[in-house]
Amino acid sequence: SVNDADSLIVLAKAFKNDLLRWGIPQPIHLLTTKVNDELLNGFDFSTKQWGPNILFLTRIETYKGIFITLEAFLSIKSKIPSASLTIAGNGTKLNLAKKFVNDNNLQGVDFLGNISGNKLIETFSKASIYILPSYSEGMPTSVLEAMAFGLPIISRPVGGLVDFFEEGKMGFLIKSFESKEYEEKLCYLIENQVKRKEMGKYNYEYAKKHFMASKVAKDIEKVLLK
């Protein structure tokens, strides 16, 4: 139980504040999840392609924002025919998501299912924007991985993201659940390749400095030594 712990590690300031309100007396340390260093082996940001390729990589569930994403992409496709959307992951809403695509004759959507290893690396490398309109999160590893692969982020102000996210420099956190607002930010990034690259480079450098497993392991070691 919490009371038996010598100290606690949490992934977001909001979680730490909750524990403090509950009167937890033990030291509470704020850390992050991590990106495996091996994931970026062979990745070269300078050769990254910057086509209008949007990536949604998580469980295919309503609470992860799959239908917000699809509705936004449906509107985008009528304005920017070259845009594409890759959906990676499985979940209880996968068939409904595929039905949405079929019912709307929505072109440019690719369902990959669960991916790992070289396919995961390839998918992140080919994408140029990452979207996760999730209803709630702790510290979403997929966002940190996307940043490490130099992707601008479009997400919501949930969990640990709000503790470090720099609006307009890393991407955009949108409070709303309305697909129109996500469509507008996606269109902005698709139509501004220079801005995509600028955000992507900033995220790539930030992730290397803060999110790699080797860095997080050292932070955990410091906590354990205390």
N, C-alpha and C positions, 0 to 999 in steps of 0.2 A: 504494500500500500504506500501512498504518498508519505505517510507519517514515518515509515520505516526507512526512507531514503536519507542519505547524508546530504545530498544536494540534488537539484533537479535541472534538467536541460529541456528547454522548450524551443519551438521554431518560430514564434511570433511574439511581439511585445504584448499583443492583446491577450495571449495565453498567460504570459507572466503577470499582467495586471490582474487577471482573474484570480490567480493563485494568491497574489498579495491581498486582494480583497477578502479572500477566504481565510486569511490569517496564517498562511503557511510560513513557518519560521525558518525553514532551511534556505540556504543560498539558492538562487534561481539564475541559471545561466542561459543567455540567448545565443543559440547557434543556428546553423542552417543545414539543410540537406546538402548533398554533394553531387558532383559530376565526376564519373570515373575518368581518370586521366587517360586510360587506354582508348576511350571513346574518340578522342581527338587525334589519335595516332594517324599520321598521314594527311590530316586535314590542313589545307593551306588557304587561309582567308583571302589572300591576294588573287587566287584563281577562281574564287567563288562566282557562280553565275547569278544574274540578277533579273531573271524573267519574272513575270507576274504570277508567281507560284505561292499559293497560300497553303499552310499546313495546319491541320487539326489532329493532334496526336494525344489521345487519352482514351479512357473508357467511353463507349458510345452510349451516353445516358443523357436524359433531359437536363439533369442538374449540372452536367459538364458543359452545357451550352451548345449541343449539337444542332438543335433546330434553330437557334438564334444564328448560328454560323451558316446553315443551309439557306435560310431566308435572306440573309445579307448577301450571300453569294448569288442567289437567284436574281436579285436586283442588279448586282455588279455585272453579271454576265450580259445583260441587255445593253450595258454601256461600254463594257470593255470585253469584247468577244475572246480575246487572247488569254484572259484570266483562267487560272486552273486552281482546283482545290483538291488536295490529297487528304484523305481521312484514314488514319491508322489507329487500329484498336478494335476490340470487340466489346459487346455489352448488350443489355436487354433491349436497346432501342435501335440496334443495327438494322433489322429488317424494316422498321418504320422509316429509318433514314434512307434506305435504298428505295423504298416506296415513294418517298418525297421526290427523290431524283427522277424516278421513272414517270411519276404522275405529271411532273412539270417539264418532262423532256429536257432535263437540265444537263447540258454538255460540259465536259471538262472536269468531271468529278471522278476520282479514282479511289476505290475502297481497297485498302491493303490488308485488313485484318491485323492481328498481332504481329509485330515485327521485332527483330532483335539483331544483334551482330552487325554484319556488313550491310544488311538491308536497312537497318536503323540509321547507320552512318550515312549511307547513300541518300536516304530520304531527307534527313536534316540538311545535308549538303546541297541538295537540289532546291530546297525551299528558299523563299526570300522574305516571307512574313509568317509569324506564328500567331495563331489565335486560340484563346481559351476563355470563353465567356462563362466561366464556372460560377455556380451559385455560392460555393464555399470551398475553402482549401486550407491546408496547413501551410506547407511550403512546397508548392508543386514542382517536383523534380523536372518535369517535362519543360517547364518555362526556363529553368536554369540551364538545361541542356540546349534548348533552342538559342539562348543567349550565347552559350559557348560556341555555337556554330554560326554566330554572327547574324541572328535574325532579330529584326524589330519585333516587339511584343504588343499584341492587343489583347487585353484581359480585363478583369474586374478587380477592384480594390479589396481583395480577400486575403486572409491569413497573413503570412510573412511577407508577401509581395509589397505591402504598403510600407514596410520598415526600411526598404532600400530603394524602391522604384523612383526614378527621376522622370517625371512626366515631360513628354516632349523630347527627351534625350534618349530614353530607352524604348519609347513607344507610347502607348496610351492605356490608362486604366479607366474604364467606363462604368459608372455606377448603374446605368440603365440596363434593363433587359430588352429594350426595343431594338430590333435588328437594324433599323434605319441608322442608328448612331454608329453601329459597327460597320455598316456599309460605307458611311461617310469617311471614317478613318481608314478603312481598307482602300477605298478609291484614292484617297489622298496619298497613301504610300505607294500604291501601284503607279500612279501618275507622276510621282516624284522619285525617280530612281536615285538621284543624288542624295535625297533625304534618307531613302532606304539604306544606302551604303553607309551614310554617316552614322545612323543609329546602329546599324549592324556592326560597324567597327567598334563603336563605343561599347556595345554589349559584349562583343568578343573579348575586348581587353578587360572589361570589368569582371566577366566570368572567370577568366584565367587568374585574376588576382584574388577573387573571393570565394569561388564555388568549387574549385577542383578538390578532389578527394584528398590529395596530399596536403592541401592547406587546411581543410576541415579536420583531418586527423590530428594535425598539430594543435588545433584549437581544443579538440576534445582531450588531448594529452595534457594540456595546461590545466583543464578543469580537474582531471583525475589526480594530477600532482598536488593540487590544492587540498 
